[in-house]
Structures are given as structure tokens and as C-alpha cells.
């Protein structure tokens, strides 16, 4: 029986004419591979013949809504990413939904349910640990994904946007060495994060190139937040032979080091130089203004949003990994050692 063209074309009508089940037509529409070639061809011909349009709030060529998902939103770092995404969203006339899943499974499940309900055109993940089942569910839903600053080596089929963390770590350490520092403390981020490991590797490479032995006792582990910078800085400054400079691999940890220096009755940079990583807006107003490595956070968000719109519109992304340059920004928190 042919489809009555006066009625809205439905999957059920396509299935009846093709002589297959509704789930089979659905699998063809969603690009699933578990359909026999002959059946797929017959269904696709009918879909084309009757100009079937998938009933969804997601337009076929123009995006209207993107999701931006973080582990947490309690950082100026997240605000800068959002600023870049919003610039693209506003100029493109699309909506943005910002969520935080707090590294726990229950909020993640709730977010996935909400995503299914609102038919998002694409998802920008700024996450360290979204579980594989949720990545698989995004693929099943055929939702385009872009990952910002991935935790580990990313999948080749998912575009990623990041920064040159290794180069940033190298340049920061080289600058301290050029000032005459030889005992340089380092406060790392979480070791499971790719950016943390890259910044530490840059620190190590600079020491090695300068012929300065790496001293593991000068390295402390942090988590990118103020308190861990304070704790690591306090520990380093309490050493019998403390470092003359401390490289904290985030601005927030560097500001935590500031407080550790103050509580010991010392001054930055007179007694110890401090350098950070990120160039958050607040560090220009710290006392003294912080020398840091600029990570182009807003630009990363902007580029991620542009990429997700391209993917949502069916464009092919030439390079799955986009890495933006970092830049050393010299201010007043660094000076030659006494």
C-alpha cells in the first residue's frame, strides 16, 4: 500500500510500505549498521521519495541549542570558557544550557535525561571524567560532541580543543631560570589530567635543558584550587633549604602560595618569586600582579562553540585536535633571587 501524500509522512507509514518494522526504519534513520543492505536501500529510497523529515526540535542544518557541561562551576576558569561559548551562541542566535555534573554519577544521569528531552544540537564537554557509558549514549543519540581540555588522550572521532600546556610549563620554568633561580618549586595539578602532566613535563624539560638536577622534594601535588596552593607553598617554604621560586600550575594555586608566603612573614618577589598558569582576570589585580602563563580560555570556548556548530551542520572537521598557543605574561611577582 502506498503512502497517502495528503497525510504527514510517519515512520510507521514508511515501515508499512517497505514491509519492515518501525524499529528497522528508525535504525536506518539513525545510521545504525545492524540493517541488511537491501533493506536499508529500500527504506532510504522511500524516505527520499516521500521527503520524510525527522520530527525533532533539532533542525537538519541550523543549530538552535547547545549544551556546555563542566565538572564544577566554582572557578573563574569556567567563567572564561562560558564567555567564549556565549559570544558564538549570541552572534549565531542560538541558546546555551550550562550544567555542572560534580563528578558524581547521579547528576550525570539526570543531565543525560534532560539532554534527551531537550534534543540538544551539540554538547561541549569541559570534563575530566565523563564515564564511557555516557559517551556511548551521546553517540547513540547522534549528538555531536566537542571536548575542551580533555583529561587524557582523546578519541580520534571526537574533536578536541586545548592549549599548549607543555610549552607553557617549559617557558615559565625557563624564565625563572633566566632570572637566576636554581631551586624552583613546582605545585602540580591532579596527575590523572593530561594538562597537569604536560605542564610538569615542561617544567622537567626546562630544568634538564639548563643542566639543573630535578629534585623530587621540590614537587608538590595540588588540584588547581587555592587551598592546595597554600598547602603546597607552606610545605615548600618550610623546607630547610626552601626554593627561591615556586611555579604553581594554576593561577588559583599561585594565589594560595601568596598567602603561604605572607603567613611566613615573607614577601613576593623579594623573598620568593611566584609564577602561575591561566592568566585569569583577577591576577592582574593581585598584590603584586602575578606573572603567569596565559591560557586562552575564552578563545578555547569560542573555538569549541564554532566547531560544534560546524559538526551539527554536517561539516567535516579537518583536524580532530586543535591546540592553541600559550604565552608567558611577565608582571611583578618574579625577580632575580637574593
N, C-alpha and C positions, 0 to 999 in steps of 0.2 A: 504494500500500500504506500503510495507516495504521500509526502507531507503536504498538508493543506497550507499554501503560502499565505493565506489570509490570517492564520494564527501565528503567534510568536513561536519561533523555532525553539524547541527544547531538546535537551539531551535524550529524553525518553522518545521523542519523535524520531530523532536521528537513529536511535538504537532499534526502533521498530523497523524502519526502512532497511537498515543494514542487516537485520536479522541477528543482532547480538544483544548482549545485556547492557543495561545502563552503566554498570561499573566498567565495562570494557570501553565504552565511549569516553568515560571520564578519564581512564588511563591514557587513552590516545591524546586527549586534550591537554593533559598534564605532562606529556612527553615521557611516560613510563615505557620501559623497554620490554615489559612482560606481555607483549601483544604480538600475535603472529603477523608476519609481514603483509600477507594478503588481506587479513582483517584490517590492519592499520591503514592500508592503502584505500580500501573500500570506505572506511569511516571518514578518512581525511577528504576523499573526493566528495562525500555527501556534505561534510562541514563547509567545504568551499562552495559547492553548488548552491546551498541554501543560505550562504552568507551568515553562518552561525557566529554569534558574538557571545563570548563568555559572560554570563551575568555575574558581575563583580563590581565593587566600588573602585577597582583598580583599572584605570584606563590603559589601553593597549600601548600607547606611545607617549603619553604625558603623565608624569607622576603628580600626585596630589598630596601624599603624606609619607613622611619618612620617620623612622624610629631611631633615636640616639640613646644608646644603652651603656651605662657605666657600672662598675662595681659600687662606687660611692660618689656622692656629690659634695663632699665636705672639703673641697680643696679648690684654691684659685686656679689650679691646673685644669680642672674640669670646666670651670667657667670660661677659660680661654678657648678650649675646644668648642664649647657651645657657641661662643661668639662667632667663630669661623663658620660653623654649620648654619647658624641663623642668617648670616649675611647672604649665603647662597639661597637658602629657603625663602627669605623675604623677597629677593630680587626675582625668584622664579615663581612666586605666587603659590607656594605650597606650604603645608603645615608640618610642624615638627612635634613629635612626642618624646619628651626626655624622661628616662626611667633610671632607677638605681636598683640593682638586684642584691647588693650587700653580701655577695659571695655565699649566699645560702640557697639551698635547693627550692624551698617553698616559694620565696618571692620570684625565683626564676620560672617555676611552673605557672604562677599567676600571670607573669608577664607574657609567657607563651600563649596562654588562654586569651589574654587581651589582644595580642597580636593577631591571632586567628579571627577574632571578632571584628577588628577594625580594618582588616585587609590592607596592611601597610604595603607601600610600593617598594620599600627597601629598608635595610637595617644597617646602621653604623654601630659596630661593636667597639667600645673602648674598654676592653675587659682583659683580665689575666687568666680567667679560669672558667669560661663557659663550657659546661660538660659536653662531651661528644654527642650524647643523645639529642641535645638541643640543637647542635649544628646540623645533625641529621634531619631533625624536624623542620628546620628552616629550608633545607634542600627539598624536602618532600612538599612543602608549601610553595615551592618555586619562588621564594622571596630572595631577591638579590642581597648580598652581604658584602660590606667592606669592613676590614678590621684596622683600627688605628693602634699603632704601637703594640703589635702582638707579643704575647708573653714568651712564646717560643718560636721555632722555625715554622712559619705558616704553611698551610696547604697551598699548593700551586694553583688551585682553581678558585681561590678567594683573593681578590685584590687587597693589598695592604698599603697603608701609609705610615711612615715612620720618620725618624730623624737619624742623623749620622752620630750615633752615641759613642762609637769607638773613637772617632775623630775628635769629638768634643772632650772626651776623657784625656786623650793624648795632648790636645792643645792646652787644656787647663794645667796639666802637670808640667808640660814643657815651659809654660810661662812662669810657674813657681820656681822651677829650676833656673830659668834665666835671671831671676831676681837674686839667686844665690842660695836658695833653700836646698838642703840635702836631706833633712829629716822631715818628710812630708806625710802627715797622717791622712788616712782615707776612710771615709764613712760610706759604706756601700748601701745599695738598696737591697730588696729581697733577692736572694740568689736564684730563685726559680724564674725570675723575669729576665727576658733577653736583654732589655735595655740596661739592667743592673750589671749583668755580666759584661756587656760591651764597654760600659764606662770603666769598669775595673780593669778590663784588658787594656784599654787605652792608657790608664794610669801605669800599669805594669810595663807597657811597651816604652813609655817615655822614660821611666827610670832605667830600663835596660839600655836604651839608646844612649843615655848620658853616663853609663857606667856606674850607676848608683845601685848597690845591692838592695833587693827587695827584702824588707823586714816585715814578716807577717804580724809581729807585735804592734805594728803601726796601723793595722787594718781593723775596723770595727764594722759590724753588721747593723744596718738600720732598716727603716721601712718607708722612707721618703717623708715622714711626718716630723714635726718639731721635736716631740719628746725624745725620739730615738737619736736625733742630732744632739740634743742636750746630754743624753746619757753617754753617747759615744764620745762627745767632746770632753765631758767631765772625766771619763776614763783615760783618754789620751793625755790630757793635761796633768793628770795625777801620776804619770809615769816618772821615774827618777830622772830620765833624760827625755823630756817631752818634745814633741815635734815643734818646729818653728813655723809650720804652716799646716793647715788642715783643708783638704779638698772633700767637701760633702757633696754627694752625688744627687742632691736636690736642693733647691733654694730654701725650702722649709727646714730641712735638716741643718743647713748653714745658719739660719737664724736661731735654731736651737743651740748651735755651737757658740753663737754670740752670747747667749745667756750663760753658758758654761764658763766662758772667758770672763764675763762680768762678775760672776759669783766667786771666782778665784782672785778677784782684785786686779785682773789684768786688763789690757786694752787691745782692741783690734784697730790697726795692724801693728801698733808699736811693739807688742809682745808676741803676737801670733797673727799671721796672715790667714784669711779665710776666703775660700772661693766656693761658689755653688754651681748649680746646674738647673736651668729652665728659663731664667730671666722673667720671673713673674712681675707684674706691675708694682707690687708692694716693695720690692727690694731696691728700687730706685730711691725710696724714701726711708730706708733703714739707716741706722746710725752706727758706723759710716755706711754710705751706699755700697752695695755688695758687688764685688767682681764676680762674674758668673759666665756660664756658657749659655748663650741664647738658643733655646729650642723653639722653633717657630710653631707654637701650639695652635694659635688661631689659623695660621696658614694650613696646618695639618687638618684641622676641622673643615676648612673651606675646600681643600682638595678632596677630602673624603666625601663631602656632600656632592661635589661636582662629579666624582667618579660614580657614586651610587645612582645619580640621575642618568648618567650615560648607560650604565648597566640596565637600569629599569626601562630605558628606551630601546634596548636591544643592541646597543653598540658593543663592539668587541674591544676589550681593553688590551692594548699592545703589551704592556709590562705589568705583571701581577704585583711587583714590589716597587713602590715609589718611596725614595728616601730623600728627604730634604736636608739641606746643609745646616750645620750648627755653626755658631760664631762666638768667639771669645769677646766678652764685653768687659773692658777694664774700668773699674771705678776705684774707690778709696779704701777697700778692705784688704788690699795686698800691698806689701812693701818689702824691701830687702830685709833680711834678718839682722838683728843687732850684732 
